[in-house]
Amino acid sequence: MKNQDKKRLAKFRKKLAQLRVAKGLSQRALSNKCKVGHGKISKLENVEDTNLNLTTLFELAKGLGVHPRDLIDYEVGWVKD
């Protein structure tokens, strides 16, 4: 995996954990609110080289009660403000 991709995924991991904690949810509680297993959520938040697909992004957003863009609302590195 490219270094730039690792950085983007690190930002996603941080954002996912921040939103989950802000909603007062454990990883297991989030798993119960969507179709993503607890183990997958743990990996997404903690493992550097874990990637995700679009359907997983949508399920996580549903479980968190947010729009999917809220999970990826961070500087991606190729867009300049």
Helices and strands as residue ranges (DSSP letters): H 3-22, H 27-33, H 38-46, H 54-64, H 68-71
